[in-house]
Amino acid sequence: MLTITWDEDTCFHSGDCCSLLPKVFKEENEKIVIDASQATEDAIRDAVGRCPSGALKVEG
């Protein structure tokens, strides 16, 4: 199982993750809600790798 973490102190809310995978990454009340079941592992790793702030990390 893939675990994705989000560091709110590092995030500057560029919105790239939400634009790339809107079913996985959703912004609610200035926090990112993540549902990893909504995309493939490769797609999620790609989106996390594109995070300009480095606030997203993949574990597993």
N, C-alpha and C positions, 0 to 999 in steps of 0.2 A: 504494500500500500504506500502510495506516495504522500508525503507530508510536506505542505507548503507553509512557510512562516512569513509573516509580514511585520516589519519593524516600523511602527508608526513614528518614531523619533527620526528615522532616516528618510522616510517617504516625503516627497514634495508634491505628490498628487498630480503627476504629469498625465495620468489617465491612460497611459499606453497599455497596461494590462487589461483594463476594462474595455478598451477599443479592440484589442486583439482577440480576447476571449470573454465576451460579455456574459456568457452563461457560467463561467468559472469565477471571474472577478467582478464584484459589484461594490460600489461605494455607497455606504449607508451611514449617515451622520458623521461624515469625514473619517470613517473607518472602512477598511477593505474586508469584505466578507468573501470567503473562498469556498467553493464547492468543487473539489477536484474530480468528482464523478462525472462532470459534464464535458470532459474532453480527454483526448489521449494523453498518455504520459509524454510523448514526444512534443505535442503541441504545447503542453504546460511548461515543459523545460525550455522550449523556445521562447515563450512569452516571458518567463522569469529571467531568462538570459538577456532580454531586451530592456529590462527595467533600468532606466537611466540613473536612478538613485542607489540601486543595490538593496532596496528595502525588502525585496522578495528573495527567499531562499528555498531550495528544494532539498529535502532530506529523504533518503531512501532510494 
